[in-house]
Amino acid sequence: MAHDETVTHFSAAEITEAIRGLGAAERLRLRAIARTLTRFSPLDPDDLAQEALFRAMQGTRICPRDLEPVRFLAGVMTGIVSDAAKSRKRHPETRLEALIEGGIEFADGAMNAEEHLVAAEDDRTQIARAQETKRRVLELFEEDLVAQTIAEGLMVGMEGEELRALTGLDGTAFASKRKFVRRHINKAFPKSDKP
């Protein structure tokens, strides 16, 4: 089915078709990204991946035509985790309730309205800075999908066998490619330039 070249985003039907066509390596990569993103979150990796797929297939999140489906879905998952973290910050009483009922007492360190505004602005600034850094790092490897996958995995805290499995490389090729990625990142972001 041909698509209109002037349309910049996939339709819900097109992204659904693309998702159904993902290969085993791409599905493995999605699972690994979900596991990494939920490492410090109460979210379940499978639930996170399912929610990202649902949002994409329902059209509530739209994918630009120039973005591969796995990277798009990774972005959707990152957004879901970020939204959940923000919600927990806005409503900390919901997660502390069980601890308080269990006999643990906390000092009253409630922030006033001004402190909440400052904290929210700091969060927005940090998120924007992190997104810009990620964009700049991924641009370094636009022509090399494997290097880009390694860089993206390193940025979300993946290491070792989990990251190697994501690339599909053998041990030697992976070590060489990872060294290549680190060299390029260190060159592009000298210590004085690192956020």
N, C-alpha and C positions, 0 to 999 in steps of 0.2 A: 504494500500500500504506500503510494507516494505521499509526501507531506509538502505542505506549502512552505517554500523557502523563507518567506517573510515572517513565519511564526518562530519566535525565539525559544519557546519552551515546548517540551513534550506534552502531549495530551495525557489524561489519566489512562486512556486505553493504550497509548504507545508505551508509557512507562511500565504499565502492567505487563505488556508483552515483553519488554526488555528485562524485567525482573524475573519473569518465568523462564527466560532464556539464559539466565546466569549459569555459568559452569560450576563444577565442583570446587575449583580453586577460588572462584569469586565468592561462593557461599561460605567457604572456610574463612576467607578474609573478613567477611561480614561478621561471622561469629567471633573471630578473634578481636575485632574492633569493639564489638558489644561487650565482650568479657573485660577488655581493658578499660572501657569507659565506665563500667559499673564497679570496678575494683574498689573504689572508695564511696560507693553509693548504695543505698538500700534497694535500688532497682535490680531486678533479675535480668541477666543478659538476654535470655530468650524472649522475655516480655518486651524488653527494649527493642530488639530486632523486629519483633512482630508489630509493635506500635509504629515503628518507622516505615515498615512495608505497608501497613494499613493507611497511614497518612499519605504516602506516595500514591498508592493505588486509588484512593478516594479523591485525590486531586487537591487535598488541603495543603500539601507541600508540592511545589512545582519544580521540575528539573530543567535547567537550561540545556539546550541541544548540544552545547559544546562541553558538557560535563558527563563523564562516564557514570553509569548507574551506581557503582560501588562507592565512589567518592561522594555522590549525591546522598546516598543512604547513610554514609558515615556522618555527613553534615547534619542530616535530620536527627540521627541518634545523639550527636553532640548537643544539638539544640534541646532535645528532650531532657537530657541529663542536666544541662544548664538551667532549664526552666524548673526542674524538680529541686535543684539546689537553691535557687532563688526563693522558691516557695517555702522551703524549710527555713531559710533565713528570715523570711517575713513572718512565719508562724512557728517559732521555736517551741512554743508551749505544747504543740501537738506531739512533738517527738520526745519532750522531756516528761510528759505526763506519767508515762509508765514508770520512769525512774523515781519520780517523786512519790508515787503510790507505793513503790517498793521500799520506801524508807530512806532514800537518799535525799539530803537537803542541799539546796544551792543558795549561795549568798544572793541577795537581791542586787543584781548588777544590771537591771533593766536600763536600756538606753532611752534618753528623751527623744523628742521628735527631731531636733536638730542633729543629734548624733546618728539617728536613722538615715536622715538625708545625706549626711557626709559619707556614711558607710555605703549607701546605695550608689553614690557618685563614684566612690573608690572602686566598687565592684564593676560598674560600667566602664571605667577607665581601664582597669586590668583586663577585662574581657576584650575590649577594643584593641588594646596593645597586643594581647595574645593572638587575636585573629589576624592582625597585621603581620606579626612575626611569622605565623604559620603560612600566610599567603606568600611572603617573601621567600621563605625556605622552600616551599613547593615549587615556586617559579624557577629556582636554581636547577630543577630536574625535570622541566617540562617535556624534554625530549626522551626521558628515560623513566618509563613507568615503574621498573623494579626499584631504581634508586629513589623514586618518589614514594613508593610504598614503604621502603625502609625508613626514609626520613619521617613520614607520617607516623609510622609505628613508634619510632624513637621519641617523637614529640608527645605521644600519649602514654609513654612509659613502658612500651614493650621491649623485651630483650630476649636474647638467647634463642632457644628452640622454638618458642612461640612466634617470634619475628621471622626466623628462618623458614618455618612452615608456611607462613603467610606469603613468602616470595616464591616458594617452590624450588629454590636453589639448593645445590648440595653444599656441604660444609665449607669447602674451599672457596667456591664461587661466592657464597654468602659473605664469608669473612673479607674477601677482597672487595666486594661491592659495599659492605658496611664501612670499611676503611675509606673508600672513595667518597662516600656520603659524608662521613665525619670531616674529612679533609676539606671538602667544598664548603661545608657549613662553617667550620672554623675560619676558613679564609674569608668568607662573606661576612661573618660576624666576629670580628676580632674581640678580645676580652673587653676592651673599653667600649665596644659598640653593643655588647650583649645586654638585653633587657634585664 
